[in-house]
Amino acid sequence: MARFFCFFTLAFALLMSCVMAGEQSKRQIGNLQCNIARLKTVAGLAKSASAIKKAMTAAQGDAETTAQLQTAAQGVSSAQAGVGTIAKALITGQLAPAAARQQVADGLNAATTALGSTTSSDPNVDSAIASATSAIAGTTTSGQQVVANCK
């Protein structure tokens, strides 16, 4: 449900940005590459949250690993909240707040750090952590594309 909400929120924001084109700067509307990167970021956050949840399920009973995965999940949640703030700004024709952009970056960095310091002796847990790490890396790349293409 959270994935759908995030995707819907960003898709709606992009639609509204096109409708209100005369009122917004070009950066807010974005070109095709910008909007694809935005959608990839939202989808990547949902995929990352799901991958971390799967890793937490696999790590049940391992308190230390679960704690690290919870920290990663909190980072993703914070990044999603930042995206929500940015989407609201787009909908209302405002500039995306710098603090919200930083919140997304900080959340992804926190998730990356937490996953990077998570290890397990269980190969299934290690595999789930690797999947979550890959999802976060892809999301981070998409976020960097937003920064590069949405000018």
N, C-alpha and C positions, 0 to 999 in steps of 0.2 A: 504494500500500500504506500509506503514511504517513497519507493522508487517511482511509482506512478505519480504521486503528488509532486515530487521534484521535477519530473519530466514535464508534467502538465504545466506547472508554474513557469518553467523556463520557456516552453513552447508558447504559452499565452503571452508572456512578456515579449517574445520575439514578434508575435503577431501584432500586439499593441504597438510595438515600436515602428512597425511598418505602417500601421494606420495613422500614427501620429507623426509621420515623417517630417512634416513641416515644422514641428515644434521641437524636435530633438536634433542634437548634433549628429554628424555622420558617425562618430565613434559609438554613440549609443545604438544606432540602428545596426551598424556593422555590415560588412560585405558578406558574401556567401561563405568564404573561408572562416571569417570571424564567427558566424552563426553556427557553422558545423562544429567548430572548436568548442563553442558554448554547449551545444547539445552533447558532444562527446564527454565534456567535463561532468555534466549532470548525470549522464548514463554511467560514467566511470565511478562516480561517487556511490551510486546505487549498487553497482557491481562490487565495489570495494567493501561496502557495508555487508553485503551478502556473503562475500568470501570470508570476512572476519568472523561473521556469525557461524559459518560452517567450521572454521578453525576452533572457535570456542566450544562448539559441540564436540569436536574430535578431542579436545584437550580436557574434557570433563574429568575431574579428579586430580588434575595437576594445578594446584592453586597458583603457583608462580607464573606458569604459562598463561593461565586464564587472566591473571591480573594484567600482564603485559598486553594481552589481546583486548582487554577492556579499555586500556589506555589508548590503543589504536582505534578502537570503536569510537571513543570520545573525540578523538582527533577528526575522524570522518564526520561525526555528527556536528562538530563545530564548523567544519568546512561547508557542510550542507546548510547550516544556518546562515553562513556568510553568503552563499549563493542565493538563498531566499531573500536576504536583504538587498542584494544586487538586483534580483528579479523585480522586487517591489519598486526599486528606483527606476528601472527601465519602464515599468508599467505607468508610473506617474510622470515620466518625462524628466526625471532628475538624473544627475550624474551619479554613476556608481560610487558609493562612498569608499574612499581609500581604506578606511578601517575595515570594511567588509572584504575588500580584495585581500588585505593583509590577513584577515581571519581565515580565509580560504587557504592561503599559503601556509599559515601557521598550523592549521589543522592537518593539512597533508604532511607537513614536516613532522608533526608530533606522531602521526600514524606511521610514517616511514621509520622514525627513530625507534618507536616501540616495537615494531615488527622486526627491525634489524637486530634488536637485542633479545629476541625471543628464540629460544631453542628448546628442543624436546628430544628425548631418547626414543620416542615413538615415531616411526617413519610415516605413519598416517597423519600425525599432527604436523610433522615437518613439511609434508606435501601440502597440507592445507595452508600452512603459514606461507609457503612459497607461492601459492596461488593468490593469497591476499596481498603479498608483497608485489607481485606482478600487477595486480589490479591497481594498487596505489601508484605504482610507477607509471602505468598507462594514464591514469587520471592526472598525475602531475604533469606529464607531457602535454596532455590536452589543455591543462590550465596555462602552461607556458605558451601554447599556441594562441590562446585567448589574448594573453598579454601582447604577443607579437602581431597578431592580425587585427585586433580591434582598436585601431588607431584613428 
